[in-house]
Amino acid sequence: MRDDRLSRLEQQIIDNVEEFGCHITVVTPPDELDEDEGEERFAYSVGFPLTVDQPEVIVFGFSTELSAAVINGVLDMCREGLVLEDWKVIDGLLKGHRCMVREVEPDCLIPHYFNSAMWFAEHEGDVMTRAMQIVWPGVDDGLFPWDKGCSQAVRDLQTPLYRTSLNS
């Protein structure tokens, strides 16, 4: 039902969560043709806590289409019983490669990364306290960003929002 107090985007988020189980927010560099160093490309879910009682998810470095496929794939797996937890291995999201779930550090639960998800949680009378990052390995070597020998390109595409210390 339409709420006239909401912006068009806010209403779209609510409608997508109701219809599809989540809304996907995609953040891309301002100018795709002239990408600056350090510009992040990422996408995150809105609605996982309401739909599947799991934290929101975020993924870095993919196209809009692949990001949506990964997030929707995780949503489907959660509907089938997947529990998102730190260091959880997920098969079947990327053909021929496993992905890893990492717990996002509380200091990284900020509007820059989760603006719409934070708004939605507040709209639902809650506060966003958790999120999970879907981390993918290099295509050629299967190494994750924390693995010795992982390519710098794979590391550069995935901002680590998870604990990266040796004690993690």
C-alpha angles and dihedrals in degrees: 000000000000117000111199091204090067127082119242090257093049091050090048090053092052092045093049093049090050095045104035105018094250146026119229119217114200122198117194133173112275095247114033092190095054104035112186123221111271097019108144126222113196145143132206139189128247118199106026093122091054098040104037104007090244132119121268116267133222131193129188135208104023134113118261091259096049092044090053091047092051094047093045089047091054090047091053091048091050089052086055092051107277111152113207111225137152113286093010111155116222121197123193102038096096118029110254095359136086121223128211130224116221127186112245112235113247091240088062095056091100135134092255089069104022110021098137093040091051091049091049093050089051091046088054091051094256140102123236106242103159142035135167128221118219105218122195132200130235112278095228101043106018090231122147122223091262093050119102108252096025110147118259089232091061090047093047093053095053118060105206109234089169130081109285101180121113089250094061 
